Amino acid sequence: MEEKYKVLLVDDEPQILQGMKEGIEWEKFGFEVIAVASNGEEAWEIMQNNRPDVLISDIRMPFMNGLELVEKIYRNYIKIKIILFSGFDDFEYAQKAIRYGVSDYLLKPVSMPQMEGLLKRMYDEITAEIEEKNNKTYLLQMYQENLPILREKLLTEIIEGRIPTKKREKRLQELNIDFNWKDCVTVVLQPNPEDEDAQLKMFSISKLMQEIFQGFQQHLVFRCYEHIILIVHLDEKGQLQEVLKCLNEAQIIGKRFMQVDFYCGVGNPVCGIEQLERSYKEALCALEYSVVSEKDRVIYIQDIETPMEEGQYFEGQYGRDLELAIKMADKEKISEAVTRIFQELERYKMNFEEYQTFILEFSFSFVKIAHQYHLKGESFLNAKNLITSILSLHTGEQLRKWLYQNSVEIGYAINQKRIDNNGILAQKAKEYIDKNFRQPDLSVEMLCEYLHVSPSHFSNIFKKEHGINFITYLTNKRMEEAAMLLKTTDYKTKVISEMVGYPESNYFSYVFKKCMNVSPANFRKQER
C-alpha cells in the first residue's frame, strides 16, 4: 500500500482517543493519523488547515457533537469518509448520519477485528474512487457518451449573445433545457495549460463540477472552446458565497485526488438569461487574473475590479493582453505586449502618421481605464495633454517608449488604488466584527456577503493587513470583552458567555482558559 490516507480522530475521552491512536496499526492498513481532537469545534478548526481523508468521531461530545460536526462538513460540501461511533442504539442518530452521508455508523464497544475490517474496506473504497476518477479508459468512454454537441453549441451561442430571443427559446425547448431562472451566475474554468492530456482534464473538471454542485437545485455544466462553463441558479440570498465555497473545495479535490489543476473566474450574479452574456464576459476577465495570480486559483470579479462597463477598452488580442498586463501592474508583461503590438504594426507597413493615430486610440483607452478605477490627479486623465505629447513625438521608437512608460504608470496607479482599497476593505471588516462579534453565528461567509468579496480573497487581505486571521481576531475580540465584563460586573459566566457570542457556556470557558491560561472564575478572583 503506497498511498497513505489521512485520518482525524475525535473523542472527548482522552483514554479512548489515545487508545485508538496508539492501539491500531494504522500504517499496516494504509492510513496515518494526522491529528486528534476532543470535540467537534477543535476538529473543524483542524480541518481548515489539514484536510483528512477519513474522519472517525464519537457522537456525544461537548461544545459541538459528532452529528453537528458531520452536518457542518455536509453543508460546506466537503467530500471525505466519515465513521461515527456511539454508545447508544438511537435510530434518530442513525437517520441523521445517513442523511449527511456518513460512511459507517458503529455501536460501542468496537472490537479490533471489526475495526480492522472497517479500515480495509475504507481503504479499498477510497482507492477505488480515486482510480475511477483517474481511469483514462473510463473517462474517454464517458466523454464520448456524454458529449452533447448540440446542447453545448446552443449554450455557447447564448452566453456569447449570438442567438435571437425567439430562436433561443425554441432551441431550448427542443433540447429540453430548463432555463427559466431569475438569478444566476457564470463561472469559467480552464485547466492548467502546462498539464498533459488536456481533453481528459477538461472532462475531469466537468465531471467534478457536476459532483460538487449536485446539492444545488439547478446548474448547467458544458464545454465552450478551451473552457468549461458552469452556470448556477441562485435561488436565495447569500448563495453566491456557497458557489465560491464549492469552487474552492473542487480545487482541493482536483489537486489531491485527480491531479487536475485549474483556473477559475466568477462573474457577477445577473437577473435572467438575457443578462447572461455580461456575467460570462466578467467571468472571462476574472479568469485572466486567475491565470496570472500566484495565490488565488478562484477569483470573483469583484475581488479585483470595479463594476465593468460594456466591452473592453483595447481592441484585438494584443490590445487585451496589454490591458490585462496594465491591470496586473506587471512590467514584464507590459513590455512583451507593447513589443508584440509594434511588431504587428510593422507587419502592416504603416507610415508614421498611422502609427500616431493608432497610439492615440490607446491613449483614449487609458482615460477610460483611469475613470473605471476612479483614479484622480493622474496625467493620463487629461486627454488633451495625452494628444499633445503623442503629436510631439517623431519616431516609432519614441512612440513605443511612450506607450510602455504610460502603461507602466497607469498600472502602478491601479495597483496603488487596489492596495488602498484592500486597506479600506480590511478596516471595514474589522469595524463589522467589532460591531457584530456578539452574534453567535458571525462567520467569514456572513462578512464576505456584506463586503461583496470571495472568502479566499478576503482571508488573504485580512491576514496581510492585520497580521492575524479572521477567527483569531474574532476570538481575541470576544475574549477582550469577556475579560472586561468579568472585571467590572457581577454577571454570571453563563450570561457573559452569551453576551460575547457563545451560547454554550462550557465551550466559552474552554476557549477563555485556552486564550488567557486561566478559567473565567479564577480570572475574576485575580482581578478583584
ZABAMAR-265623 format. One record per residue (C-alpha): residue in three letters; x, y, z. Coordinates in steps of 0.02 Angstrom, whole numbers, plus 32768, in hexadecimal, padded with zeros to 4 digits. Last residue first. Example, Ala and Ser with C-alpha at 12.3 -4.5 7.8 and 13.67 -1.06 7.14 Angstrom:
SER82AC7FCB8165 ALA82677F1F8186 
//
This chain:
ARG7DF3882D883E GLU7E5487FC87A2 GLN7E94875687E4 LYS7DE7871D881E ARG7D9987488775 PHE7E2186E98718 ASN7E058654878C ALA7D4D864C875B PRO7D6F866786A1 SER7DF285D986A0 VAL7EAA86048689 ASN7F2785F485FC MET7ED7868C85A5 CYS7EB9864384F8 LYS7E9E858A8521 LYS7E4685B885C3 PHE7DCE862A8566 VAL7DB185A784DD TYR7D808520855C SER7D17859885C3 PHE7CB885CC8525 TYR7CA1851484F8 ASN7C5384F585A2 SER7BE48590858F GLU7B95855484EC PRO7B3C85E68498 TYR7BE6863B847A GLY7BD886E68428 VAL7C1F876184A6 MET7B7D87818507 GLU7B5186C78508 SER7BF2869B8564 ILE7BDD873085D8 VAL7B3386EB860E LYS7B77863B862A THR7C0D867F868A LYS7B9A86D88704 TYR7B8F879586FD ASP7BE287EE878F THR7C2B88778722 THR7CCF88D68708 LYS7D5988558702 LEU7CF787C386B7 LEU7CA7883B8639 MET7D52887C8602 ALA7D9787CC85F1 ALA7CFF879A8588 GLU7D18882F8514 GLU7DCF880384F8 MET7DA1874C84E2 ARG7D218777845D LYS7D9B87E78400 ASN7E258765840B THR7DAF86E083C6 LEU7D7B87508334 TYR7E31877D830C THR7E6786C78313 ILE7DD7868D82A6 PHE7DF587168224 ASN7EAF86F6820E ILE7F3E8757825C GLY7FBC87D8821C HIS7F3988608206 GLU7F5388978151 LYS7F9D87F68109 LYS7F2A8782816B PHE7E9087E7813A ILE7EC487F08082 ASN7EE78736806F SER7E48870480CC PHE7DDE877C8063 HIS7E1E87357FBF SER7DFD86827FFA PRO7D4F86AC803D SER7D1787047F9C VAL7CE687BC7FA0 HIS7C42881D7FAD LEU7C6C886E8058 TYR7BC9883980AE GLU7BCB878E8059 CYS7C81877C808B LEU7C56879F8142 MET7BCB871D8145 GLU7C3C869D80F0 VAL7CCB86BF8169 SER7C56869C81F9 LEU7BEC86F08281 ASP7B70866C82BD PRO7B8086918377 GLN7B62874D835D ARG7BC187AC83E4 PHE7C4F87CF8369 ASN7BDA88438306 LYS7C2088F4831D ASP7CD888C88332 ILE7CC6884882A5 TYR7C7B88CA822F GLU7D028948825E LYS7D8B88C9823A ALA7D3B889C8193 LYS7D2E89548164 GLN7DE789688190 ALA7E1688D28124 LEU7DB0891B8094 ILE7E0089C780A7 GLY7EAE897980A7 ASN7E828912800E ASN7E4189B07FB9 ASP7EE68A087FDA ILE7F4589747F92 ARG7ED189737EFB LYS7EEB8A2D7EE2 GLN7FA78A137EEC ASN7F9989887E6A ILE7F2F89F67DF9 ALA7FAE8A837E04 TYR803E8A0C7DDE GLY7FE289C87D46 ILE7FC08A7B7D0C GLU807A8AA27D15 VAL80B289FE7CC6 SER803C8A1A7C32 ASN80798ACE7C25 GLN812F8A967C1D TYR810D8A0B7B9E LEU80A28A757B2A TRP811F8B057B2E LYS81B28A8F7B11 ARG815C8A467A78 LEU812F8AF47A37 GLN81E48B2D7A4A GLU821E8A9179ED GLY81A48AB7795F THR81F18B63794B HIS81BC8C1A7955 LEU815E8C3679F8 SER81068CDE7A18 LEU80618C9979D7 ILE80608C187A64 SER807E8C9B7AEC THR7FF88D0E7AA9 ILE7F778C827A9E LEU7F9B8C4A7B50 ASN7F908CFD7B91 LYS7EE78D137B3D ALA7EA58C707B84 ASN7ECA8CA37C39 LEU7EAF8C0A7CA7 PHE7F598BC87C71 SER7FB18C487CDF GLU7F648C027D80 GLY7F088C727DFC LYS7E828BF07E21 LEU7E6D8B387DF9 HIS7DB98AFC7E07 TYR7DE68A4C7DC9 GLN7D6F8A567D35 HIS7DA18B0C7D17 ALA7E588ADD7D05 ILE7E278A4E7C91 LYS7DC68AC67C21 VAL7E568B437C1C PHE7ED38ABB7BF0 SER7E5F8A817B64 PHE7E688B317B1B SER7F268B1F7B19 PHE7F198A7A7ABC GLU7EB98ACE7A2F LEU7F418B527A27 ILE7FC08AC47A13 PHE7F688A8C7972 THR7F5E8B3D792F GLN80178B587952 TYR80488AB878F7 GLU7FD98AEC7864 GLU80388B91785F PHE80DD8B327860 ASN80B38AC477CA MET806D8A1577E2 LYS80C1897E7793 TYR803F890177D3 ARG80C58891781D GLU811289267874 LEU8071894678D3 GLU806B888F790A GLN811E8899794B PHE80EB893979A4 ILE805C88E179FE ARG80C9884B7A28 THR814C88BB7A7A VAL80C689177ADE ALA808088717B1D GLU812D88307B50 SER815888D37BAB ILE80B288D37C06 LYS80CF881B7C35 GLU817788477C82 LYS813388E17CDB ASP80A288837D2D ALA802989027D78 MET7F9D887D7D72 LYS7F2688FB7D25 ILE7FAD89317CAA ALA7FD6887C7C7B LEU7F1C885A7C5F GLU7F0A88F27BEE LEU7FA888C57B8E ASP7F6A88157B6B ARG7EC1885E7B37 GLY7F1B88CF7AB9 TYR7F7D883B7A75 GLN7EDC87D67A63 GLY7E7F88607A06 GLU7E2C89007A45 PHE7E5989537AE9 TYR7DD3899A7B5C GLN7D6B88FE7B6F GLY7CAF88FC7B5A GLU7C22893E7BC8 GLU7C5F898E7C69 MET7CA0891E7CEF PRO7C7B89307DA9 THR7D1C89547E09 GLU7D9E88CD7DF5 ILE7E0688537E5B ASP7D9D87FA7EDC GLN7CFD88337E85 ILE7D2487BE7DF4 TYR7D2A87257E64 ILE7DD086C87E58 VAL7DED860E7E77 ARG7EA385D97E5A ASP7EE3865A7ED7 LYS7F9B865D7F09 GLU801486887E7D SER7F9186DC7E10 VAL7FB486DC7D54 VAL7F2F865C7D23 SER7EB5869C7DA6 TYR7EBD874E7D61 GLU7E8F870D7CB3 LEU7E0286A87D02 ALA7DB987467D50 CYS7DAA87927CA1 LEU7D5786F37C5F ALA7CDF86F67CF3 GLU7CB387AC7CCC LYS7C8F877E7C17 TYR7C1F86ED7C50 SER7BC0875B7CCC ARG7B9F87D77C3E GLU7B6487507BC5 LEU7AEC870C7C48 GLN7A8787AD7C4B GLU79F5876C7BE0 ILE79F986C37C3A GLY79B8870C7CDC CYS79EF87897D5F VAL7AAB878B7D70 PRO7B2987517DF3 ASN7BD7879B7DD6 GLY7C5887327D7A VAL7CC686A77DC2 GLY7D6F86777D78 CYS7DC385CE7D98 TYR7E6D85857D76 PHE7E8B84CA7D77 ASP7F0184467DBD VAL7ECC83927DA7 GLN7F35830A7DFA MET7E8F82B07E1F PHE7E9B828D7ED9 ARG7EF9831C7F2B LYS7EF483A37EA6 GLY7E40838C7E6E ILE7DFE83717F1E ILE7E4D84127F61 GLN7E18847A7ECA ALA7D6784337ED4 GLU7D5F846F7F89 ASN7D8C851E7F4F LEU7D0485167ECB CYS7C8384DA7F4A LYS7CAB856B7FC0 LEU7C9A85E77F30 VAL7BEE859F7F05 GLU7BB785A47FBC GLN7BEE865B7FC5 LEU7B80867C7F2C GLN7AF086297F8A GLY7AE186BE8000 LYS7A2F86EB7FCF GLU79C8865D7F87 ASP79A786007EE5 LEU7A50861E7E94 HIS7A5085B47DF5 VAL7B0085817DC9 ILE7B52858C7D1E LEU7BF6852C7D0C ILE7C5C853E7C6D ILE7CF384D07C47 HIS7D7185277BD8 GLU7DDB85027B3E TYR7D47851A7AC6 CYS7CA9851E7B32 ARG7C8A847D7B91 PHE7BF084657BFB VAL7BB384647CAF LEU7B0484A17CD9 HIS7ABA84BC7D86 GLN7A1484A97DDF GLN79E5846D7E8E PHE7A94847C7ED6 GLY7AD083E57F3A GLN7B1283957E99 PHE7B9084247E8E ILE7C2B83C27EC3 GLU7C0283297E5A GLN7BD683867DBA MET7C6D83F77DD0 LEU7CDF835D7DE2 LYS7C9A83127D41 SER7CBF83B27CE1 ILE7D6D83BE7D2D SER7D9283097CFE PHE7D5183277C4E MET7DC583BA7C36 LYS7E5683587C81 LEU7E3482CA7C07 GLN7E3D83417B74 ALA7EDC83977BB6 ASP7F3D82F57BC9 GLU7FD8834D7C0D ASP7FD783DF7C87 GLU8037847F7C5D PRO7F9784D37C1E ASN7F4D84C87CCF PRO7E98849A7CB0 GLN7E1C85297C90 LEU7D7C85507CED VAL7CFC85D97CCA VAL7C7285F97D4B THR7BCE864F7D23 VAL7B4F86887DA6 CYS7A9286797DAD ASP79F686D57DE5 LYS794686BF7D9D TRP795A86177D4A ASN78E685D67CC3 PHE797285757C6E ASP792E84C47C65 ILE798A846C7BD7 ASN792183EA7B7A LEU798683F57AD9 GLU78EE84287A73 GLN78B2849F7AFC LEU795A84F77B05 ARG795D85007A46 LYS78B385567A3F GLU78E085D27AC8 ARG798385FF7A71 LYS7932861379C6 LYS78B686907A0E THR793C86EF7A70 PRO79BA870079E3 ILE7A6086A079F7 ARG7B1186E67A00 GLY7B15872D7AB2 GLU7BB886D37ADE ILE7B64867C7B71 ILE7AD486447B02 GLU7B3E860A7A6E THR7BA7859F7AE4 LEU7B0885547B2F LEU7ACB85257A81 LYS7B7084D67A4C GLU7B7F84767AF1 ARG7AD2842D7ADC LEU7AF183FD7A27 ILE7B9583A97A54 PRO7B5283407AE4 LEU7BF582E67B0D ASN7BC2826D7B95 GLU7BDF81C47B43 GLN7C8581F67AF7 TYR7CC482427B9A MET7C8781AD7BFD GLN7CEE81397B91 LEU7D8681AA7B9A LEU7D7581B97C57 TYR7D6580FC7C6C THR7DFD80DD7C00 LYS7E5D81657C5C ASN7E38811F7D09 ASN7E6781B27D79 LYS7DC081D67DCC GLU7D99811D7DD4 GLU7E4480FC7E21 ILE7E22817F7EA7 GLU7D7881327ED0 ALA7DC480837ED5 THR7E5080BD7F4A ILE7DD381107FC0 GLU7D6480757FC2 ASP7DF67FFB7FDA TYR7E3E8060806A MET7D93806F80BD ARG7D777FB280AD LYS7E1F7F8A80FA LEU7DFE80078186 LEU7D547FB981AB GLY7D9C7F0A81B3 GLU7E227F46822C MET7D9F7F9A829A GLN7D317EFD82A1 PRO7DC97E9082C5 MET7DFB7F0A8352 SER7D4E7F0883A1 VAL7CE17FA483A8 PRO7C8D7FC98450 LYS7C2F802D841D LEU7BAE80328391 LEU7BE6805682E0 TYR7BA880CC8257 ASP7C0480C381B1 SER7C19812F8116 VAL7BBC81C88158 GLY7B67822580C9 TYR7B0B82AA812B ARG7A608257811C ILE7AAA81AE8150 ALA7AEE81F881F1 LYS7A49824F8213 GLN79EB81AA8208 ALA7A6B81508273 TYR7A5D81D282FC GLU799E81C682F5 PHE79A781088307 ASP7A0B811583A9 ASP7A6D807C83DE PHE7AD980DD8459 GLY7B9580D08477 SER7BB5812483D1 PHE7C3F811F8350 LEU7C3A817E82AB ILE7CA4815A8211 ILE7CB281E2818C LYS7D0681D680E1 ILE7D2C82818095 LYS7CDB82F88018 ILE7CC683A58060 TYR7C2C83FE801B ASN7C28847F80A8 ARG7B79844A80E1 TYR7BB1839480EA ILE7C4A83BC8155 LYS7BDC842781C7 GLU7B5E839881D4 VAL7BEA83208202 LEU7C278395828B GLU7B7683A682CF LEU7B6582E882CB GLY7C0982D2832B ASN7BE0834E83B4 MET7C15840483BC PHE7C3684538467 PRO7C3B83AD84C8 MET7C4182FF8479 ARG7BC082778455 ILE7BDB823983A3 ASP7C8A81EE83A6 SER7CF2820F830C ILE7D5B81BE8284 LEU7D78823781F3 VAL7DCC81EE8158 ASP7E25824680C9 PRO7E6082D0813C ARG7E738389810A ASN7EFA83E5816B ASN7EE484A18178 GLN7E2884BB818A MET7E14840781C5 ILE7E6E842D8268 GLU7DF084B68293 TRP7D60843E8270 ALA7DAC83B982E1 GLU7DC38435836F GLU7D0C846A8364 GLY7CD283B58356 ASN7D22838083F9 SER7DC083328444 ALA7E28833883A6 VAL7EB182C8835E ALA7F2482E882CC ILE7F7A82A08231 VAL7F5A81E88257 GLU7FA5818481C7 PHE7F4D8102815C GLY7F7B807380E6 PHE7F3D7FE0814E LYS7FE77FB38197 GLU8009806C81AC TRP7F79807A8228 GLU7FB37FF0829B ILE7F2D8014831C GLY7F4D802583D7 GLU7FAC80CA83D1 LYS7F2A81418387 MET7E9280DF83BC GLY7ECF80CB846D GLN7F028182847A LEU7E5481BB8447 ILE7E01813A84B8 GLN7E6B8173854B PRO7E51822C8525 GLU7D91821D8525 ASP7D4982AE84BF ASP7D608250841B VAL7D988285836C LEU7E1A822C8300 LEU7E528278825A VAL7E9881FD81DA LYS7F01821D813E TYR7F13819C80B5 LYS7FBA814A8094 GLU7FDB81207FDD GLU805D80997FC2 MET800080008000 
//
